[in-house]
């Protein structure tokens, strides 16, 4: 009878350990799934921000080219003598 009780206690301990491991694995799986979702959301946000950056840099460069062209025209205009009676932009 003593052996049966010892075997039953060992089986009960094994079962408790199994349930504890099962629960810990379930918690870890849920954590992994949450992290994957967060990673996907972060990746999507990064892609969106990167696309916005490319568009803004393209716009900045185009405006910079226009500004340089306007500045070049202003400098050319400053070098030309003004006709008498004309107002100068300078």
N, CA and C atoms as an extended XYZ file, in Angstrom:
270
Properties=species:S:1:pos:R:3:atomname:S:1:resname:S:1:resid:I:1 pbc="F F F"
N         0.823       -1.181        0.000 N   UNK     1
C         0.000        0.000        0.000 CA  UNK     1
C         0.874        1.255        0.000 C   UNK     1
N         1.980        1.218        0.726 N   UNK     2
C         2.887        2.354        0.794 CA  UNK     2
C         3.469        2.647       -0.594 C   UNK     2
N         3.828        1.590       -1.344 N   UNK     3
C         4.367        1.774       -2.696 CA  UNK     3
C         3.329        2.416       -3.603 C   UNK     3
N         2.083        2.000       -3.475 N   UNK     4
C         1.019        2.558       -4.300 CA  UNK     4
C         0.868        4.048       -4.022 C   UNK     4
N         0.945        4.421       -2.765 N   UNK     5
C         0.812        5.827       -2.404 CA  UNK     5
C         2.000        6.625       -2.935 C   UNK     5
N         3.197        6.023       -2.840 N   UNK     6
C         4.372        6.712       -3.366 CA  UNK     6
C         4.256        6.866       -4.873 C   UNK     6
N         3.784        5.821       -5.551 N   UNK     7
C         3.604        5.890       -7.012 CA  UNK     7
C         2.535        6.889       -7.378 C   UNK     7
N         1.465        6.934       -6.612 N   UNK     8
C         0.391        7.897       -6.853 CA  UNK     8
C         0.876        9.322       -6.643 C   UNK     8
N         1.684        9.535       -5.616 N   UNK     9
C         2.227       10.867       -5.347 CA  UNK     9
C         3.166       11.292       -6.469 C   UNK     9
N         3.973       10.364       -6.963 N   UNK    10
C         4.890       10.669       -8.064 CA  UNK    10
C         4.107       10.988       -9.327 C   UNK    10
N         3.041       10.207       -9.573 N   UNK    11
C         2.212       10.457      -10.752 CA  UNK    11
C         1.519       11.820      -10.633 C   UNK    11
N         1.060       12.133       -9.447 N   UNK    12
C         0.411       13.429       -9.224 CA  UNK    12
C         1.398       14.575       -9.420 C   UNK    12
N         2.616       14.387       -8.919 N   UNK    13
C         3.661       15.413       -9.085 CA  UNK    13
C         3.990       15.581      -10.570 C   UNK    13
N         4.077       14.476      -11.300 N   UNK    14
C         4.357       14.526      -12.735 CA  UNK    14
C         3.230       15.260      -13.469 C   UNK    14
N         1.999       14.951      -13.081 N   UNK    15
C         0.850       15.600      -13.701 CA  UNK    15
C         0.852       17.106      -13.418 C   UNK    15
N         1.174       17.488      -12.214 N   UNK    16
C         1.249       18.915      -11.865 CA  UNK    16
C         2.330       19.624      -12.665 C   UNK    16
N         3.459       18.942      -12.793 N   UNK    17
C         4.560       19.526      -13.572 CA  UNK    17
C         4.152       19.672      -15.038 C   UNK    17
N         3.419       18.666      -15.565 N   UNK    18
C         2.972       18.721      -16.947 CA  UNK    18
C         2.018       19.906      -17.149 C   UNK    18
N         1.058       20.076      -16.249 N   UNK    19
C         0.116       21.192      -16.357 CA  UNK    19
C         0.842       22.542      -16.242 C   UNK    19
N         1.817       22.623      -15.363 N   UNK    20
C         2.593       23.860      -15.208 CA  UNK    20
C         3.359       24.166      -16.494 C   UNK    20
N         3.969       23.139      -17.079 N   UNK    21
C         4.706       23.322      -18.331 CA  UNK    21
C         3.743       23.699      -19.457 C   UNK    21
N         2.580       23.072      -19.487 N   UNK    22
C         1.566       23.370      -20.495 CA  UNK    22
C         1.129       24.830      -20.395 C   UNK    22
N         0.862       25.270      -19.175 N   UNK    23
C         0.441       26.655      -18.957 CA  UNK    23
C         1.554       27.624      -19.345 C   UNK    23
N         2.789       27.335      -18.943 N   UNK    24
C         3.918       28.213      -19.280 CA  UNK    24
C         4.106       28.281      -20.801 C   UNK    24
N         3.950       27.152      -21.477 N   UNK    25
C         4.073       27.139      -22.936 CA  UNK    25
C         2.951       27.951      -23.577 C   UNK    25
N         1.755       27.873      -23.030 N   UNK    26
C         0.623       28.642      -23.557 CA  UNK    26
C         0.871       30.143      -23.396 C   UNK    26
N         1.392       30.527      -22.251 N   UNK    27
C         1.702       31.937      -22.011 CA  UNK    27
C         2.797       32.405      -22.968 C   UNK    27
N         3.826       31.580      -23.154 N   UNK    28
C         4.922       31.938      -24.058 CA  UNK    28
C         4.416       32.036      -25.494 C   UNK    28
N         3.518       31.135      -25.895 N   UNK    29
C         2.960       31.179      -27.249 CA  UNK    29
C         2.162       32.471      -27.446 C   UNK    29
N         1.358       32.840      -26.472 N   UNK    30
C         0.571       34.073      -26.566 CA  UNK    30
C         1.500       35.286      -26.656 C   UNK    30
N         2.569       35.270      -25.890 N   UNK    31
C         3.539       36.366      -25.934 CA  UNK    31
C         4.188       36.453      -27.310 C   UNK    31
N         4.556       35.303      -27.870 N   UNK    32
C         5.159       35.281      -29.209 CA  UNK    32
C         4.188       35.811      -30.256 C   UNK    32
N         2.929       35.413      -30.160 N   UNK    33
C         1.931       35.890      -31.112 CA  UNK    33
C         1.742       37.404      -30.988 C   UNK    33
N         1.741       37.918      -29.778 N   UNK    34
C         1.614       39.366      -29.575 CA  UNK    34
C         2.829       40.085      -30.142 C   UNK    34
N         4.008       39.521      -29.951 N   UNK    35
C         5.222       40.146      -30.472 CA  UNK    35
C         5.252       40.117      -31.997 C   UNK    35
N         4.778       39.037      -32.596 N   UNK    36
C         4.716       38.970      -34.056 CA  UNK    36
C         3.765       40.034      -34.584 C   UNK    36
N         2.635       40.193      -33.933 N   UNK    37
C         1.673       41.222      -34.342 CA  UNK    37
C         2.297       42.613      -34.212 C   UNK    37
N         2.982       42.852      -33.110 N   UNK    38
C         3.644       44.148      -32.915 CA  UNK    38
C         4.730       44.356      -33.972 C   UNK    38
N         5.453       43.301      -34.289 N   UNK    39
C         6.498       43.386      -35.310 CA  UNK    39
C         5.891       43.710      -36.667 C   UNK    39
N         4.778       43.071      -37.012 N   UNK    40
C         4.105       43.353      -38.282 CA  UNK    40
C         3.616       44.794      -38.335 C   UNK    40
N         3.055       45.269      -37.242 N   UNK    41
C         2.586       46.652      -37.195 CA  UNK    41
C         3.758       47.629      -37.318 C   UNK    41
N         4.855       47.308      -36.660 N   UNK    42
C         6.041       48.159      -36.728 CA  UNK    42
C         6.612       48.170      -38.137 C   UNK    42
N         6.644       47.014      -38.780 N   UNK    43
C         7.143       46.923      -40.157 CA  UNK    43
C         6.278       47.755      -41.096 C   UNK    43
N         4.972       47.674      -40.939 N   UNK    44
C         4.062       48.450      -41.786 CA  UNK    44
C         4.262       49.942      -41.547 C   UNK    44
N         4.394       50.344      -40.295 N   UNK    45
C         4.607       51.758      -39.977 CA  UNK    45
C         5.941       52.240      -40.524 C   UNK    45
N         6.962       51.393      -40.441 N   UNK    46
C         8.282       51.761      -40.970 CA  UNK    46
C         8.215       51.932      -42.481 C   UNK    46
N         7.535       51.007      -43.174 N   UNK    47
C         7.401       51.115      -44.626 CA  UNK    47
C         6.674       52.394      -45.019 C   UNK    47
N         5.615       52.717      -44.295 N   UNK    48
C         4.857       53.937      -44.568 CA  UNK    48
C         5.724       55.175      -44.338 C   UNK    48
N         6.455       55.197      -43.244 N   UNK    49
C         7.326       56.342      -42.942 CA  UNK    49
C         8.432       56.469      -43.987 C   UNK    49
N         8.968       55.343      -44.416 N   UNK    50
C        10.039       55.355      -45.422 CA  UNK    50
C         9.520       55.898      -46.751 C   UNK    50
N         8.307       55.478      -47.152 N   UNK    51
C         7.708       56.002      -48.386 CA  UNK    51
C         7.461       57.499      -48.285 C   UNK    51
N         6.974       57.938      -47.133 N   UNK    52
C         6.739       59.368      -46.916 CA  UNK    52
C         8.058       60.138      -46.988 C   UNK    52
N         9.110       59.569      -46.417 N   UNK    53
C        10.428       60.206      -46.455 CA  UNK    53
C        10.921       60.353      -47.884 C   UNK    53
N        10.771       59.304      -48.683 N   UNK    54
C        11.219       59.362      -50.082 CA  UNK    54
C        10.474       60.458      -50.831 C   UNK    54
N         9.149       60.538      -50.625 N   UNK    55
C         8.359       61.579      -51.296 CA  UNK    55
C         8.782       62.969      -50.848 C   UNK    55
N         9.000       63.137      -49.551 N   UNK    56
C         9.401       64.446      -49.036 CA  UNK    56
C        10.795       64.838      -49.520 C   UNK    56
N        11.708       63.878      -49.581 N   UNK    57
C        13.049       64.191      -50.083 CA  UNK    57
C        13.009       64.546      -51.563 C   UNK    57
N        12.158       63.869      -52.327 N   UNK    58
C        12.010       64.188      -53.742 CA  UNK    58
C        11.445       65.593      -53.908 C   UNK    58
N        10.429       65.921      -53.127 N   UNK    59
C         9.844       67.270      -53.168 CA  UNK    59
C        10.876       68.311      -52.767 C   UNK    59
N        11.622       68.034      -51.697 N   UNK    60
C        12.655       68.964      -51.233 CA  UNK    60
C        13.681       69.218      -52.327 C   UNK    60
N        14.121       68.150      -52.992 N   UNK    61
C        15.134       68.301      -54.037 CA  UNK    61
C        14.597       69.096      -55.223 C   UNK    61
N        13.339       68.821      -55.598 N   UNK    62
C        12.740       69.552      -56.712 CA  UNK    62
C        12.599       71.033      -56.359 C   UNK    62
N        12.140       71.322      -55.152 N   UNK    63
C        12.013       72.718      -54.726 CA  UNK    63
C        13.377       73.381      -54.619 C   UNK    63
N        14.370       72.631      -54.172 N   UNK    64
C        15.729       73.175      -54.103 CA  UNK    64
C        16.251       73.539      -55.485 C   UNK    64
N        15.948       72.687      -56.474 N   UNK    65
C        16.364       72.985      -57.850 CA  UNK    65
C        15.670       74.240      -58.362 C   UNK    65
N        14.364       74.357      -58.086 N   UNK    66
C        13.619       75.556      -58.495 CA  UNK    66
C        14.177       76.798      -57.813 C   UNK    66
N        14.461       76.673      -56.519 N   UNK    67
C        14.998       77.801      -55.769 CA  UNK    67
C        16.356       78.220      -56.325 C   UNK    67
N        17.192       77.252      -56.655 N   UNK    68
C        18.499       77.565      -57.226 CA  UNK    68
C        18.341       78.256      -58.577 C   UNK    68
N        17.346       77.814      -59.347 N   UNK    69
C        17.100       78.437      -60.638 CA  UNK    69
C        16.623       79.878      -60.468 C   UNK    69
N        15.702       80.083      -59.525 N   UNK    70
C        15.208       81.440      -59.251 CA  UNK    70
C        16.346       82.316      -58.740 C   UNK    70
N        17.161       81.793      -57.850 N   UNK    71
C        18.297       82.557      -57.341 CA  UNK    71
C        19.256       82.902      -58.471 C   UNK    71
N        19.466       81.987      -59.391 N   UNK    72
C        20.342       82.257      -60.535 CA  UNK    72
C        19.776       83.346      -61.417 C   UNK    72
N        18.456       83.340      -61.580 N   UNK    73
C        17.819       84.387      -62.394 CA  UNK    73
C        17.918       85.736      -61.694 C   UNK    73
N        17.790       85.736      -60.376 N   UNK    74
C        17.909       86.995      -59.630 CA  UNK    74
C        19.308       87.554      -59.767 C   UNK    74
N        20.292       86.681      -59.668 N   UNK    75
C        21.680       87.147      -59.780 CA  UNK    75
C        21.937       87.697      -61.171 C   UNK    75
N        21.382       87.038      -62.201 N   UNK    76
C        21.554       87.544      -63.564 CA  UNK    76
C        20.881       88.899      -63.699 C   UNK    76
N        19.719       89.041      -63.077 N   UNK    77
C        18.990       90.310      -63.144 CA  UNK    77
C        19.724       91.428      -62.428 C   UNK    77
N        20.431       91.101      -61.376 N   UNK    78
C        21.178       92.114      -60.636 CA  UNK    78
C        22.365       92.618      -61.435 C   UNK    78
N        22.898       91.776      -62.286 N   UNK    79
C        24.061       92.168      -63.068 CA  UNK    79
C        23.685       93.053      -64.252 C   UNK    79
N        22.429       92.971      -64.705 N   UNK    80
C        22.004       93.795      -65.834 CA  UNK    80
C        21.681       95.201      -65.329 C   UNK    80
N        22.164       96.182      -66.019 N   UNK    81
C        21.860       97.554      -65.581 CA  UNK    81
C        20.383       97.851      -65.790 C   UNK    81
N        19.808       98.546      -64.861 N   UNK    82
C        18.399       98.920      -64.947 CA  UNK    82
C        18.259      100.129      -65.870 C   UNK    82
N        17.174      100.129      -66.602 N   UNK    83
C        16.880      101.269      -67.469 CA  UNK    83
C        16.474      102.444      -66.585 C   UNK    83
N        16.757      103.624      -66.995 N   UNK    84
C        16.320      104.776      -66.208 CA  UNK    84
C        14.805      104.767      -66.034 C   UNK    84
N        14.364      104.980      -64.837 N   UNK    85
C        12.956      104.996      -64.540 CA  UNK    85
C        12.414      103.618      -64.107 C   UNK    85
N        13.202      102.550      -64.276 N   UNK    86
C        12.779      101.200      -63.853 CA  UNK    86
C        13.099      100.994      -62.386 C   UNK    86
N        12.238      100.318      -61.690 N   UNK    87
C        12.514       99.990      -60.305 CA  UNK    87
C        13.346       98.717      -60.248 C   UNK    87
N        14.299       98.687      -59.390 N   UNK    88
C        15.152       97.520      -59.218 CA  UNK    88
C        14.596       96.653      -58.130 C   UNK    88
N        14.800       95.327      -58.263 N   UNK    89
C        14.365       94.378      -57.223 CA  UNK    89
C        15.313       94.369      -56.059 C   UNK    89
N        16.455       94.966      -56.230 N   UNK    90
C        17.462       94.959      -55.163 CA  UNK    90
C        17.121       95.928      -54.172 C   UNK    90
